[in-house]
Amino acid sequence: MSRICELTGKGRQVGHNVSHANNKTKRLFLPNLQNVTLMSEKLDRSFKFRVSTHGLRSVEHNGGLDNWLLKQSDTKLSPRALKVKRELVKAVATAA
């Protein structure tokens, strides 16, 4: 399982450990990923995602999973999240 947030696309970063003597060794900075269940109000279902804590705060700030998915571009979303977004767009279109 890759270390990428399913909602924001946030992944690992590469950097250096720097010693007191200024020696540099490669290291990875991994995102803080959590397995969470998010509820879609318009679809009346819950979905399990692997989301970074930063992404989780962003979802809550935007008013929930539905608003977040509708605002987010398709390039950053995982295939599972994209499938949920398509279902959501269909549900919104039929309701309007």
BAKEVO-675229 format. One record per residue (C-alpha): y, x, z; residue number from 1; residue in three letters. Coordinates in steps of 0.1 Angstrom, whole numbers, plus 5000, padded with zeros to 4 digits. Layout:
residues N
- c2,c1,c3,num,residuo
- Y,X,Z,NUM,ala
...
//
This chain:
residues 96
- c2,c1,c3,num,residuo
- 5000,5000,5000,1,met
- 5033,5015,4989,2,ser
- 5062,5020,5013,3,arg
- 5087,4997,4996,4,ile
- 5105,4967,5009,5,cys
- 5094,4936,4990,6,glu
- 5128,4920,4991,7,leu
- 5153,4948,4988,8,thr
- 5134,4975,4969,9,gly
- 5142,5000,4996,10,lys
- 5117,5029,4995,11,gly
- 5112,5064,5008,12,arg
- 5138,5091,5005,13,gln
- 5133,5129,5003,14,val
- 5153,5153,5024,15,gly
- 5150,5185,5044,16,his
- 5143,5195,5080,17,asn
- 5169,5221,5088,18,val
- 5161,5246,5116,19,ser
- 5186,5264,5138,20,his
- 5181,5294,5115,21,ala
- 5190,5271,5085,22,asn
- 5155,5272,5071,23,asn
- 5149,5241,5050,24,lys
- 5115,5224,5046,25,thr
- 5109,5192,5027,26,lys
- 5103,5159,5045,27,arg
- 5102,5122,5038,28,leu
- 5124,5095,5053,29,phe
- 5103,5063,5054,30,leu
- 5118,5028,5057,31,pro
- 5111,5008,5088,32,asn
- 5088,4982,5073,33,leu
- 5076,4952,5092,34,gln
- 5051,4925,5083,35,asn
- 5070,4892,5087,36,val
- 5065,4855,5078,37,thr
- 5096,4839,5064,38,leu
- 5100,4802,5060,39,met
- 5113,4786,5028,40,ser
- 5132,4754,5037,41,glu
- 5133,4740,5001,42,lys
- 5096,4747,4994,43,leu
- 5085,4737,5029,44,asp
- 5062,4767,5030,45,arg
- 5060,4801,5048,46,ser
- 5055,4834,5030,47,phe
- 5043,4867,5043,48,lys
- 5063,4898,5032,49,phe
- 5065,4935,5040,50,arg
- 5102,4939,5047,51,val
- 5124,4966,5060,52,ser
- 5144,4958,5091,53,thr
- 5176,4962,5071,54,his
- 5163,4937,5046,55,gly
- 5154,4913,5073,56,leu
- 5189,4914,5087,57,arg
- 5203,4908,5052,58,ser
- 5181,4878,5047,59,val
- 5193,4863,5080,60,glu
- 5229,4871,5072,61,his
- 5227,4852,5039,62,asn
- 5213,4821,5055,63,gly
- 5176,4824,5051,64,gly
- 5149,4833,5025,65,leu
- 5160,4807,4999,66,asp
- 5196,4818,4997,67,asn
- 5186,4855,4996,68,trp
- 5161,4851,4968,69,leu
- 5186,4831,4947,70,leu
- 5213,4857,4951,71,lys
- 5191,4888,4946,72,gln
- 5185,4904,4912,73,ser
- 5150,4903,4898,74,asp
- 5148,4941,4894,75,thr
- 5147,4948,4931,76,lys
- 5122,4921,4940,77,leu
- 5084,4927,4942,78,ser
- 5061,4907,4920,79,pro
- 5051,4884,4949,80,arg
- 5088,4878,4958,81,ala
- 5096,4871,4921,82,leu
- 5068,4845,4920,83,lys
- 5084,4828,4951,84,val
- 5118,4830,4935,85,lys
- 5105,4813,4903,86,arg
- 5090,4785,4924,87,glu
- 5123,4781,4942,88,leu
- 5143,4779,4910,89,val
- 5120,4752,4897,90,lys
- 5123,4732,4929,91,ala
- 5161,4735,4929,92,val
- 5162,4724,4892,93,ala
- 5140,4694,4898,94,thr
- 5160,4683,4928,95,ala
- 5193,4685,4910,96,ala
//
